[in-house]
Amino acid sequence: MMSQAFHGSVHDGQAGEIAWRHDGPAFAILTAEHPSGFAGSRRYFRDIIAAGQKRGFLVYVITPPSVSEGSFWQGYVRLGYRNWKPMWLPRPLAVYNRIPNRALEASAAVQRARATLQAMGIPFFNHRYFNKAKIYEAVRRAGLGQHLPETRMFTGAESVMDLLSRHQAVYLKPVGGSIGRGIVRVERRGDAFDVWAQRAERAEHWAIHDLRELDEALRRARLPGAYVAQAAVPVIRFDGRPCDARVLLQRPGASWQVVGYGIRVSGEESITSHVPNGGHIADRWTVLRQVFGSCSEDVDARLVSFTRSAAAAIERSMPGHVREMSIDVGIDEAGHPWLFEANAKPMRFDEPDIARRASAGVIEILRNLAGISR
């Protein structure tokens, strides 16, 4: 059902009372509460709101206490540069879940909001954060195991040693981690080992001489919680540094589409390519053509085809509406894509063209979930 025409006003400290009107359907972005009003990337929310306005849709920001059975919810509208104001707005027809971390998503307030949305039949995506072990299993069950590095649950130094008997290096990754937090790398060096733990923009290093020292170093390096141990893949390099592809996918209609992807190059003192950890961005065609030459378009096509298949497999394994994700893909020197990570709450891409298409895609997904015709 379409939202009715809405007329309201909001008080602005500089301009006084501002009349406000909207005639189209309403959608909402759900995020967490914050002393400033709400958490999350206001730049990204601004982009989505602008994309909605171009289509004639009202998009506003809500927090869990906003969700109710009433016809009007208190949300935030953007009146201008850094000027967000709360006001009562028409109940949305669909909701985009941008709760910013796992702990908040598990909170009682978010669970109540989720239950209310479900009870009222208001669709929302994405349902929840991903679990690495379950993602790998979903991709394997879909017949895509050849794109997964050898992976197992971490149970101690012995599980690392077993992988190191077949591989030069092993990564330990938190099952519930994101943007490279808590990642540990172990390399064999003859009868000794090197251990690196990611700390902000640099990696802390330990030189290890025996299994007992390795076990102790891994205890110090890991964050609390479950980990997987994963064989390191020899990926392509750019400017002498390892790199991988960060691929954004959305499903506004019947099939998954690649919105775009960029290459992320590892920082000089980092063991991951994540930009917050010191990595930097490189143009995908510059990298592919430098590494693969005339085969670059074929490598690109293989990556796109694989990630679309992987996204569909992940969606089938998850409850609720899964309509967006990013997938981190390593590419080896043969051009073969390897799945490293999948993220249910992608950060805003730095590439302007991808960011623009992503915001428009979010609006298309909301429109589709709400059953609004084009």
VOLUMVEX-28643 format. One record per residue (C-alpha): residue in three letters; x, y, z. Coordinates in Angstrom, 2 decimals. Example, Ala and Ser with C-alpha at 12.3 -4.5 7.8 and 13.67 -1.06 7.14 Angstrom:
% residues 2
PT code    east   north      up
PT  Ala   12.30   -4.50    7.80
PT  Ser   13.67   -1.06    7.14
This chain:
% residues 374
PT code    east   north      up
PT  Met    0.00    0.00    0.00
PT  Met    1.30    3.44   -0.89
PT  Ser    1.97    6.00    1.83
PT  Gln   -0.42    8.93    1.91
PT  Ala    0.60   12.52    1.28
PT  Phe    2.27   13.88    4.40
PT  His    2.41   17.45    5.66
PT  Gly    4.39   18.41    8.76
PT  Ser    6.86   20.83   10.25
PT  Val   10.09   20.67   12.18
PT  His   11.79   23.31   14.30
PT  Asp   15.23   24.42   13.16
PT  Gly   17.27   26.55   15.54
PT  Gln   18.43   28.89   12.79
PT  Ala   15.49   28.99   10.41
PT  Gly   12.67   28.60   12.92
PT  Glu    9.68   26.44   11.99
PT  Ile   10.15   24.73    8.61
PT  Ala    7.14   23.41    6.72
PT  Trp    7.72   19.96    5.29
PT  Arg    5.74   17.99    2.73
PT  His    6.07   14.66    0.99
PT  Asp    3.64   12.85   -1.28
PT  Gly    5.35    9.51   -2.03
PT  Pro    5.97    6.18   -0.29
PT  Ala    8.18    6.13    2.82
PT  Phe   11.18    3.90    3.60
PT  Ala   13.44    3.89    6.67
PT  Ile   17.08    3.18    7.51
PT  Leu   17.40    1.42   10.88
PT  Thr   20.52    2.18   12.91
PT  Ala   21.50    2.35   16.58
PT  Glu   20.96    5.14   19.08
PT  His   23.83    7.53   19.76
PT  Pro   24.29   10.64   21.96
PT  Ser   24.22   12.70   18.73
PT  Gly   20.87   11.12   17.79
PT  Phe   21.83    8.08   15.75
PT  Ala   24.92    6.03   14.85
PT  Gly   26.29    5.14   11.44
PT  Ser   27.67    6.81    8.33
PT  Arg   25.67    9.99    7.79
PT  Arg   27.36   10.42    4.43
PT  Tyr   26.02    7.04    3.30
PT  Phe   22.55    7.76    4.71
PT  Arg   22.58   11.11    2.90
PT  Asp   23.35    9.35   -0.39
PT  Ile   20.48    6.89    0.08
PT  Ile   18.04    9.65    1.02
PT  Ala   19.05   11.62   -2.10
PT  Ala   18.63    8.52   -4.29
PT  Gly   15.15    8.06   -2.83
PT  Gln   14.21   11.66   -3.46
PT  Lys   15.11   11.25   -7.14
PT  Arg   12.53    8.46   -7.32
PT  Gly    9.90   10.35   -5.33
PT  Phe   10.37    8.35   -2.12
PT  Leu   10.67    9.63    1.43
PT  Val   13.64    8.00    3.20
PT  Tyr   14.44    8.75    6.83
PT  Val   16.60    7.36    9.65
PT  Ile   15.18    5.51   12.66
PT  Thr   16.54    3.86   15.81
PT  Pro   15.04    0.78   17.53
PT  Pro   12.72    2.72   19.90
PT  Ser   11.13    4.34   16.82
PT  Val    9.64    1.02   15.70
PT  Ser    6.05    0.70   16.89
PT  Glu    2.59   -0.34   15.77
PT  Gly    1.61    3.29   15.25
PT  Ser    0.97    4.96   11.92
PT  Phe    3.70    7.54   12.56
PT  Trp    7.26    6.91   13.74
PT  Gln    9.78    9.37   15.08
PT  Gly   12.70    9.52   12.66
PT  Tyr   15.39   11.89   11.46
PT  Val   15.21   13.98    8.31
PT  Arg   18.09   15.85    6.73
PT  Leu   17.45   19.57    6.33
PT  Gly   20.91   20.50    5.08
PT  Tyr   24.63   20.19    5.72
PT  Arg   25.08   18.41    9.09
PT  Asn   21.52   19.38    9.91
PT  Trp   19.44   16.37   10.95
PT  Lys   16.20   16.90   12.85
PT  Pro   13.76   14.47   14.51
PT  Met   10.11   14.56   13.53
PT  Trp    7.08   12.28   13.30
PT  Leu    6.87   10.61    9.91
PT  Pro    4.63    8.10    8.12
PT  Arg    5.33    4.47    8.96
PT  Pro    7.70    3.02    6.32
PT  Leu    6.78    0.33    3.83
PT  Ala   10.22   -1.34    4.07
PT  Val   13.35   -0.93    6.20
PT  Tyr   17.10   -1.10    5.47
PT  Asn   18.97   -2.65    8.42
PT  Arg   22.19   -0.73    9.16
PT  Ile   22.67   -1.63   12.84
PT  Pro   26.45   -1.02   13.03
PT  Asn   27.81   -4.01   14.95
PT  Arg   27.02   -7.50   16.19
PT  Ala   26.69   -6.60   19.86
PT  Leu   24.06   -3.95   19.14
PT  Glu   22.25   -6.26   16.73
PT  Ala   21.95   -8.83   19.54
PT  Ser   20.59   -6.25   22.01
PT  Ala   17.08   -6.48   23.45
PT  Ala   16.08   -3.18   21.83
PT  Val   17.00   -4.38   18.33
PT  Gln   15.34   -7.75   18.90
PT  Arg   12.12   -5.99   19.95
PT  Ala   12.26   -3.78   16.86
PT  Arg   12.85   -6.81   14.63
PT  Ala    9.91   -8.67   16.21
PT  Thr    7.62   -5.67   15.72
PT  Leu    8.61   -5.32   12.06
PT  Gln    7.93   -9.01   11.48
PT  Ala    4.59   -8.89   13.31
PT  Met    3.48   -5.93   11.20
PT  Gly    4.65   -7.50    7.95
PT  Ile    7.14   -4.71    7.23
PT  Pro   10.00   -6.26    5.21
PT  Phe   13.55   -5.41    6.19
PT  Phe   16.99   -6.35    4.89
PT  Asn   19.62   -7.52    5.62
PT  His   18.47   -9.88    8.32
PT  Arg   21.70  -10.18   10.33
PT  Tyr   25.47  -10.27   10.24
PT  Phe   27.14  -13.31    8.66
PT  Asn   29.06  -16.09   10.41
PT  Lys   32.25  -17.02    8.53
PT  Ala   32.04  -20.75    9.18
PT  Lys   28.42  -20.91    7.98
PT  Ile   29.21  -18.83    4.90
PT  Tyr   32.05  -21.14    3.88
PT  Glu   29.79  -24.16    4.37
PT  Ala   26.99  -22.62    2.26
PT  Val   29.42  -21.91   -0.59
PT  Arg   30.87  -25.43   -0.35
PT  Arg   27.40  -27.05   -0.42
PT  Ala   26.63  -25.07   -3.59
PT  Gly   29.44  -26.87   -5.40
PT  Leu   31.83  -23.92   -5.22
PT  Gly   34.37  -25.50   -2.91
PT  Gln   37.16  -25.03   -5.46
PT  His   36.95  -21.30   -4.66
PT  Leu   37.49  -21.79   -0.90
PT  Pro   40.94  -21.92    0.71
PT  Glu   41.34  -24.93    2.99
PT  Thr   39.54  -23.88    6.18
PT  Arg   38.70  -25.43    9.55
PT  Met   37.63  -24.32   13.00
PT  Phe   40.61  -23.23   15.09
PT  Thr   41.09  -25.58   18.05
PT  Gly   44.65  -24.71   19.03
PT  Ala   48.19  -24.62   17.67
PT  Glu   47.80  -28.19   16.39
PT  Ser   45.16  -27.12   13.85
PT  Val   47.55  -24.44   12.57
PT  Met   50.41  -26.93   12.38
PT  Asp   48.29  -29.32   10.34
PT  Leu   47.55  -26.60    7.74
PT  Leu   51.20  -25.50    7.74
PT  Ser   52.19  -29.03    6.78
PT  Arg   50.54  -28.33    3.41
PT  His   50.69  -24.53    3.10
PT  Gln   53.33  -21.86    3.61
PT  Ala   51.11  -19.61    5.74
PT  Val   47.81  -19.68    7.65
PT  Tyr   45.35  -16.96    8.67
PT  Leu   43.28  -17.07   11.84
PT  Lys   40.03  -15.11   11.46
PT  Pro   37.33  -14.35   14.05
PT  Val   34.10  -16.10   13.08
PT  Gly   32.21  -12.89   13.81
PT  Gly   34.87  -10.41   12.71
PT  Ser   34.81   -7.63   10.13
PT  Ile   37.16   -5.14    8.39
PT  Gly   40.20   -7.17    9.37
PT  Arg   39.83   -6.89   13.15
PT  Gly   41.51   -9.68   15.08
PT  Ile   43.16  -11.38   12.08
PT  Val   46.37  -13.32   12.78
PT  Arg   48.87  -14.64   10.21
PT  Val   51.28  -17.51   10.90
PT  Glu   54.17  -18.36    8.56
PT  Arg   56.56  -21.29    8.74
PT  Arg   60.25  -20.36    8.66
PT  Gly   62.16  -23.65    8.65
PT  Asp   61.63  -25.09   12.13
PT  Ala   60.50  -21.69   13.46
PT  Phe   57.45  -19.47   12.89
PT  Asp   56.52  -15.83   12.40
PT  Val   53.24  -14.61   13.88
PT  Trp   51.58  -11.29   13.00
PT  Ala   48.46   -9.87   14.66
PT  Gln   46.62   -6.94   13.07
PT  Arg   46.59   -3.90   15.36
PT  Ala   44.93   -0.82   13.81
PT  Glu   47.11    0.23   10.86
PT  Arg   50.07   -2.05   11.57
PT  Ala   50.72   -5.68   12.44
PT  Glu   52.45   -6.72   15.66
PT  His   55.11   -9.42   15.09
PT  Trp   56.45  -12.31   17.18
PT  Ala   59.35  -14.62   16.23
PT  Ile   58.44  -18.11   17.50
PT  His   60.82  -21.04   18.00
PT  Asp   58.68  -23.99   19.12
PT  Leu   55.11  -25.26   19.47
PT  Arg   54.76  -24.11   23.09
PT  Glu   55.75  -20.56   22.16
PT  Leu   53.38  -20.69   19.17
PT  Asp   50.46  -21.70   21.38
PT  Glu   51.21  -18.84   23.79
PT  Ala   51.60  -16.29   20.97
PT  Leu   48.28  -17.31   19.43
PT  Arg   46.58  -16.86   22.82
PT  Arg   47.98  -13.33   23.06
PT  Ala   47.18  -12.45   19.46
PT  Arg   43.54  -13.57   19.28
PT  Leu   40.44  -11.67   20.28
PT  Pro   37.82  -13.41   22.45
PT  Gly   35.50  -15.77   20.59
PT  Ala   35.64  -18.53   18.00
PT  Tyr   38.13  -18.46   15.11
PT  Val   38.61  -20.29   11.84
PT  Ala   42.05  -21.31   10.55
PT  Gln   42.43  -20.77    6.81
PT  Ala   45.27  -21.54    4.41
PT  Ala   46.81  -18.44    2.85
PT  Val   46.39  -18.17   -0.92
PT  Pro   49.32  -16.76   -2.96
PT  Val   47.44  -13.77   -4.43
PT  Ile   48.50  -11.34   -7.13
PT  Arg   50.58   -8.30   -6.19
PT  Phe   50.42   -4.65   -7.21
PT  Asp   53.27   -2.24   -6.46
PT  Gly   54.92   -5.18   -4.70
PT  Arg   52.06   -5.61   -2.19
PT  Pro   49.42   -8.37   -2.00
PT  Cys   45.96   -7.28   -3.10
PT  Asp   42.41   -8.58   -3.37
PT  Ala   39.07   -7.49   -4.79
PT  Arg   36.20   -6.07   -2.75
PT  Val   33.00   -6.84   -4.68
PT  Leu   29.63   -5.22   -3.93
PT  Leu   26.55   -7.23   -4.90
PT  Gln   22.83   -6.46   -4.67
PT  Arg   19.64   -8.25   -5.61
PT  Pro   16.94   -5.68   -6.42
PT  Gly   15.10   -8.18   -8.62
PT  Ala   15.27  -11.87   -9.44
PT  Ser   19.05  -12.28   -9.66
PT  Trp   22.21  -11.06   -7.97
PT  Gln   24.13   -8.31   -9.75
PT  Val   27.67   -7.00   -9.25
PT  Val   27.32   -3.29   -8.53
PT  Gly   31.07   -2.89   -8.90
PT  Tyr   34.36   -3.82   -7.33
PT  Gly   37.66   -2.25   -6.47
PT  Ile   41.12   -3.56   -5.70
PT  Arg   42.40   -3.13   -2.15
PT  Val   46.19   -3.24   -1.71
PT  Ser   47.72   -4.25    1.63
PT  Gly   49.49   -1.61    3.67
PT  Glu   53.25   -1.82    4.08
PT  Glu   52.97   -2.92    7.73
PT  Ser   49.58   -4.64    7.51
PT  Ile   48.51   -8.25    6.97
PT  Thr   45.16   -7.25    5.45
PT  Ser   44.08   -5.04    2.57
PT  His   41.36   -3.20    4.51
PT  Val   41.72    0.56    4.08
PT  Pro   41.10    1.28    7.83
PT  Asn   44.10   -1.00    8.51
PT  Gly   46.47    0.90    6.23
PT  Gly   45.49   -0.57    2.86
PT  His   44.82    1.58   -0.19
PT  Ile   42.61    1.51   -3.29
PT  Ala   43.77    0.74   -6.81
PT  Asp   41.85    0.85  -10.09
PT  Arg   40.73   -2.66  -10.97
PT  Trp   41.53   -2.47  -14.69
PT  Thr   44.96   -1.00  -14.04
PT  Val   45.77   -3.94  -11.77
PT  Leu   44.20   -6.66  -13.92
PT  Arg   45.86   -5.46  -17.13
PT  Gln   49.25   -5.11  -15.46
PT  Val   49.05   -8.65  -14.04
PT  Phe   47.08  -10.55  -16.69
PT  Gly   47.50   -8.49  -19.86
PT  Ser   45.22   -9.69  -22.67
PT  Cys   43.53  -12.18  -20.29
PT  Ser   42.29   -9.45  -17.93
PT  Glu   38.72   -9.42  -19.28
PT  Asp   38.46  -13.19  -18.85
PT  Val   39.70  -12.92  -15.25
PT  Asp   37.14  -10.17  -14.62
PT  Ala   34.31  -12.31  -16.07
PT  Arg   35.29  -15.29  -13.91
PT  Leu   35.31  -13.14  -10.78
PT  Val   31.89  -11.65  -11.56
PT  Ser   30.35  -15.04  -12.36
PT  Phe   31.73  -16.65   -9.21
PT  Thr   30.63  -13.88   -6.84
PT  Arg   27.09  -13.89   -8.24
PT  Ser   26.90  -17.65   -7.66
PT  Ala   28.39  -17.31   -4.17
PT  Ala   25.92  -14.56   -3.23
PT  Ala   23.00  -16.74   -4.33
PT  Ala   24.35  -19.65   -2.27
PT  Ile   24.77  -17.45    0.81
PT  Glu   21.25  -16.06    0.42
PT  Arg   19.76  -19.57    0.28
PT  Ser   21.46  -20.44    3.57
PT  Met   20.20  -17.39    5.48
PT  Pro   16.83  -16.53    7.06
PT  Gly   14.93  -13.39    6.16
PT  His   15.63  -11.04    3.29
PT  Val   19.26  -11.03    2.10
PT  Arg   19.59   -8.51   -0.71
PT  Glu   23.05   -6.97   -0.37
PT  Met   26.56   -8.08    0.54
PT  Ser   30.20   -7.49   -0.21
PT  Ile   32.57  -10.35   -0.94
PT  Asp   36.35  -10.18   -0.58
PT  Val   37.99  -12.23   -3.31
PT  Gly   41.63  -13.15   -3.73
PT  Ile   42.92  -13.76   -7.25
PT  Asp   45.85  -16.10   -7.77
PT  Glu   48.37  -15.84  -10.60
PT  Ala   46.27  -18.20  -12.73
PT  Gly   43.33  -15.76  -12.47
PT  His   41.34  -18.12  -10.23
PT  Pro   39.05  -16.35   -7.69
PT  Trp   39.11  -17.37   -4.00
PT  Leu   36.48  -16.34   -1.46
PT  Phe   38.00  -14.82    1.68
PT  Glu   35.10  -13.00    3.36
PT  Ala   31.45  -12.06    2.91
PT  Asn   29.93   -9.06    4.71
PT  Ala   26.21   -8.48    5.25
PT  Lys   26.67   -4.78    6.09
PT  Pro   29.07   -3.40    3.46
PT  Met   30.75   -0.11    4.20
PT  Arg   30.24    2.71    1.72
PT  Phe   32.61    2.19   -1.22
PT  Asp   35.14    4.96   -1.82
PT  Glu   34.78    4.70   -5.61
PT  Pro   32.18    7.40   -6.51
PT  Asp   30.55    5.43   -9.33
PT  Ile   30.10    2.34   -7.14
PT  Ala   28.79    4.43   -4.23
PT  Arg   26.25    6.11   -6.51
PT  Arg   24.99    2.83   -7.97
PT  Ala   24.87    1.26   -4.50
PT  Ser   22.60    3.97   -3.10
PT  Ala   20.26    3.71   -6.08
PT  Gly   20.29   -0.07   -5.66
PT  Val   19.22    0.17   -2.01
PT  Ile   16.18    2.19   -3.10
PT  Glu   15.36   -0.41   -5.77
PT  Ile   15.55   -3.19   -3.18
PT  Leu   13.25   -1.30   -0.78
PT  Arg   10.82   -0.60   -3.61
PT  Asn   10.82   -4.26   -4.63
PT  Leu   10.31   -5.52   -1.06
PT  Ala    7.44   -3.08   -0.57
PT  Gly    5.75   -4.31   -3.74
PT  Ile    5.76   -0.89   -5.39
PT  Ser    5.66   -0.99   -9.17
PT  Arg    8.15    1.04  -11.16
